[in-house]
Amino acid sequence: MQQLEINKFTKLEEIFKTYPQTEETLKSLSPLYKNLETPILRRTVTKIATLEKVASVSSLDVYDVVNVLRQSVGQPPLETEQ
């Protein structure tokens, strides 16, 4: 099984399918992410939303979100773009 590398272009659906534990990690970052518990919203948003978009909705730095999720699955952190 090939490992999914989490980066700002990774879609939520891919992350949640490969690493189900990341859903709770993501929800802990912002109250807005708890909306993913709504079935209709979850089905639509997870298919199209990248981590870059998810971070912008909650006004979080994309690399903070990416690196928290990477850490939760044992991947090394990514450096921020300048």
TAZIUR-V170407 format. One record per residue. RES is the residue in one small letter. SS is DSSP state (A for helix, B for strand, O for the rest). PSI is psi in degrees with one decimal (* if undefined). Layout:
# TAZIUR-V170407
((RES & SS & PSI) (RES & SS & PSI))
This chain:
# TAZIUR-V170407
((m & O & 128.1) (q & O & 139.4) (q & O & 137.9) (l & O & 122.9) (e & O & 125.2) (i & O & 125.6) (n & O & -177.4) (k & O & -15.5) (f & O & -4.2) (t & O & 134.6) (k & B & 148.1) (l & A & -41.1) (e & A & -42.7) (e & A & -42.9) (i & A & -48.9) (f & A & -34.3) (k & A & -40.7) (t & A & -39.9) (y & O & 79.7) (p & O & -29.6) (q & O & -18.4) (t & A & -18.8) (e & A & -46.9) (e & A & -36.9) (t & A & -45.9) (l & A & -44.8) (k & A & -28.6) (s & O & -14.2) (l & O & -28.2) (s & O & 141.2) (p & A & -26.6) (l & A & -31.5) (y & A & -14.6) (k & A & -19.7) (n & A & -17.7) (l & A & -10.4) (e & A & -16.7) (t & O & 118.0) (p & A & -45.2) (i & A & -45.3) (l & A & -42.5) (r & A & -46.2) (r & A & -38.3) (t & A & -48.0) (v & A & -44.3) (t & A & -26.9) (k & A & -31.0) (i & A & -20.9) (a & O & 125.0) (t & B & 167.3) (l & A & -30.1) (e & A & -45.6) (k & A & -42.2) (v & A & -43.1) (a & A & -40.5) (s & A & -34.2) (v & A & -35.4) (s & O & 6.1) (s & O & 31.0) (l & O & 153.7) (d & O & 130.8) (v & A & -37.2) (y & A & -27.0) (d & A & -45.9) (v & A & -49.1) (v & A & -47.5) (n & A & -30.3) (v & A & -44.5) (l & A & -41.1) (r & A & -45.0) (q & A & -38.2) (s & A & -18.8) (v & O & 9.3) (g & O & 19.4) (q & O & 146.1) (p & O & 153.6) (p & O & 153.3) (l & O & 149.3) (e & O & 149.4) (t & O & 152.7) (e & O & 145.4) (q & O & *))
